[in-house]
């Protein structure tokens, strides 16, 4: 969550007020979740009517690879974004997403929601593609990163219990699709 204000400054973050406030995390057998507040800024003039002093956010990371982010703006405007990451190879994955909203429900508005999701996921992709964790001596995290760390710990516990698919290096692929898919 620490990246919201910087990486998404052009979509919903607010680099002028980059605080993640009142964060509380919880975990159960299948997921980690956290509740916090952020200062966002309206993406453009059209969104100013939804402005609030701080936005309540609930973020969940669910096994095996799904996340959900719920936000609530002024006038009861709510959105939930679901993203499912499907591993294709050891270093490649496909994201599938769904944005559920309780406003602008006519199909004519779907293109705006879809375009905004592509923009936000594209901002994430640029950063993920630049990551080179193997070059770091150690991991550096901030307090708002705790939910992701908790999810990785939860996932590792399940892997340690034997609930993981071996990588292609350990167990060669046996599918009908040609290599590279």
C-alpha positions as CSV (number, residue, x, y, z in Angstrom):
1,X,0.0,0.0,0.0
2,X,3.0,2.3,0.4
3,X,3.2,2.8,-3.3
4,X,-0.4,4.3,-3.8
5,X,0.5,8.0,-3.6
6,X,3.6,7.9,-5.8
7,X,2.9,5.2,-8.4
8,X,-0.8,6.2,-8.8
9,X,-0.4,10.0,-8.5
10,X,-2.1,10.5,-11.8
11,X,-5.1,8.2,-11.1
12,X,-6.1,8.3,-7.4
13,X,-3.0,8.8,-5.2
14,X,-2.1,12.1,-3.7
15,X,1.7,12.7,-3.6
16,X,1.0,16.0,-1.7
17,X,-0.5,14.0,1.3
18,X,1.2,10.6,1.0
19,X,-0.1,9.2,4.3
20,X,-1.6,5.8,4.8
21,X,-3.6,6.3,8.0
22,X,-5.2,4.2,10.7
23,X,-4.0,0.9,9.2
24,X,-5.3,-2.3,10.9
25,X,-4.5,-5.8,9.6
26,X,-6.1,-9.1,10.2
27,X,-5.5,-12.6,8.9
28,X,-7.4,-15.9,8.8
29,X,-6.8,-19.3,7.1
30,X,-7.3,-18.1,3.6
31,X,-6.7,-14.4,3.4
32,X,-5.1,-11.2,4.9
33,X,-7.0,-8.0,5.0
34,X,-6.3,-4.5,6.1
35,X,-8.4,-1.4,6.7
36,X,-6.9,2.1,6.3
37,X,-7.6,5.6,5.1
38,X,-5.8,7.6,2.4
39,X,-6.0,11.2,1.1
40,X,-6.9,10.9,-2.5
41,X,-7.4,13.6,-5.0
42,X,-10.2,13.6,-7.7
43,X,-8.8,12.3,-11.0
44,X,-10.4,15.2,-12.9
45,X,-13.2,17.8,-12.5
46,X,-15.9,15.2,-13.1
47,X,-14.9,13.4,-9.9
48,X,-14.9,16.4,-7.6
49,X,-18.5,15.6,-6.4
50,X,-17.1,12.4,-4.8
51,X,-14.4,14.1,-2.8
52,X,-14.0,13.2,0.9
53,X,-11.4,14.3,3.5
54,X,-10.0,10.8,3.6
55,X,-11.0,7.6,1.8
56,X,-11.7,4.4,3.7
57,X,-10.1,1.5,2.0
58,X,-10.3,-2.3,2.7
59,X,-7.7,-4.3,0.9
60,X,-7.8,-8.1,0.9
61,X,-5.3,-10.7,-0.5
62,X,-6.9,-14.1,-0.8
63,X,-5.3,-17.5,-1.6
64,X,-4.2,-18.5,-4.0
65,X,-3.8,-15.3,-6.0
66,X,-6.7,-12.9,-5.8
67,X,-6.9,-9.4,-4.3
68,X,-9.9,-7.1,-3.7
69,X,-9.8,-3.4,-2.9
70,X,-13.0,-1.7,-1.7
71,X,-13.2,2.1,-1.5
72,X,-16.0,4.4,-0.5
73,X,-16.3,8.0,-1.7
74,X,-18.8,10.8,-1.0
75,X,-22.5,10.3,-1.7
76,X,-22.3,6.6,-1.2
77,X,-20.1,6.0,-4.3
78,X,-18.4,2.6,-3.8
79,X,-16.1,0.5,-5.9
80,X,-14.6,-2.9,-5.5
81,X,-11.7,-4.0,-7.7
82,X,-10.9,-7.7,-7.9
83,X,-7.6,-8.8,-9.5
84,X,-6.7,-12.4,-10.1
85,X,-3.1,-13.2,-11.0
86,X,-2.6,-16.4,-13.0
87,X,1.0,-17.7,-13.2
88,X,1.9,-18.8,-16.7
89,X,5.6,-19.5,-16.1
90,X,8.0,-18.9,-13.2
91,X,8.5,-15.2,-14.2
92,X,5.3,-14.5,-16.2
93,X,1.6,-14.1,-15.2
94,X,-1.7,-12.8,-16.5
95,X,-3.9,-10.5,-14.5
96,X,-7.7,-10.7,-14.8
97,X,-9.7,-7.9,-13.2
98,X,-13.3,-6.9,-12.4
99,X,-14.5,-3.5,-11.2
100,X,-17.8,-3.6,-9.4
101,X,-19.4,-0.2,-8.9
102,X,-22.7,1.2,-7.6
103,X,-22.8,4.3,-9.8
104,X,-22.9,5.0,-13.6
105,X,-24.5,1.6,-14.1
106,X,-25.5,2.0,-17.8
107,X,-23.3,0.0,-20.1
108,X,-22.3,3.2,-21.9
109,X,-20.1,4.0,-18.9
110,X,-18.3,0.7,-18.9
111,X,-15.5,2.0,-21.2
112,X,-14.5,4.7,-18.6
113,X,-14.3,2.1,-15.8
114,X,-12.3,-0.3,-18.1
115,X,-9.9,2.5,-19.3
116,X,-9.3,3.6,-15.7
117,X,-8.5,0.0,-14.6
118,X,-6.1,-0.4,-17.6
119,X,-4.4,2.8,-16.5
120,X,-4.0,1.8,-12.9
121,X,-2.9,-1.8,-13.7
122,X,-0.6,-0.3,-16.4
123,X,1.0,1.9,-13.7
124,X,1.6,-1.2,-11.6
125,X,3.0,-3.1,-14.5
126,X,5.6,-0.5,-15.3
127,X,6.9,-0.7,-11.8
128,X,6.8,-4.5,-11.5
129,X,8.7,-4.8,-14.8
130,X,11.5,-2.6,-13.4
131,X,11.9,-4.6,-10.2
132,X,15.1,-6.5,-9.8
133,X,14.9,-8.0,-6.3
134,X,17.9,-10.2,-7.0
135,X,20.1,-7.0,-6.9
136,X,19.0,-6.0,-3.4
137,X,21.1,-7.2,-0.4
138,X,17.8,-7.3,1.6
139,X,14.2,-6.2,1.3
140,X,13.2,-2.8,2.4
141,X,9.6,-2.3,3.5
142,X,7.5,0.5,5.0
143,X,4.7,0.1,7.6
144,X,2.0,0.3,4.9
145,X,3.7,-2.8,3.2
146,X,2.7,-5.0,6.2
147,X,-0.4,-6.5,4.5
148,X,1.6,-7.7,1.5
149,X,4.3,-9.1,3.9
150,X,1.5,-10.9,5.9
151,X,0.1,-12.4,2.6
152,X,3.5,-13.7,1.5
153,X,3.9,-15.3,4.9
154,X,0.5,-16.9,4.7
155,X,1.2,-18.2,1.2
156,X,4.6,-19.6,2.3
157,X,2.9,-21.5,5.1
158,X,0.6,-23.2,2.6
159,X,3.6,-23.9,0.3
160,X,5.5,-25.4,3.2
161,X,2.5,-27.7,3.8
162,X,2.8,-28.9,0.2
163,X,0.1,-26.8,-1.4
164,X,2.1,-25.5,-4.4
165,X,2.6,-26.3,-8.0
166,X,6.2,-27.0,-8.7
167,X,7.9,-24.7,-11.2
168,X,8.7,-25.8,-14.7
169,X,12.3,-26.1,-13.7
170,X,11.4,-28.7,-11.1
171,X,8.7,-30.5,-13.1
172,X,8.6,-30.0,-16.9
173,X,5.5,-28.8,-18.5
174,X,3.1,-31.4,-20.0
175,X,0.4,-29.4,-21.8
176,X,-1.1,-29.2,-25.2
177,X,-0.1,-25.5,-25.8
178,X,3.2,-24.8,-27.5
179,X,6.1,-23.3,-25.5
180,X,5.7,-19.6,-24.6
181,X,2.0,-19.7,-23.7
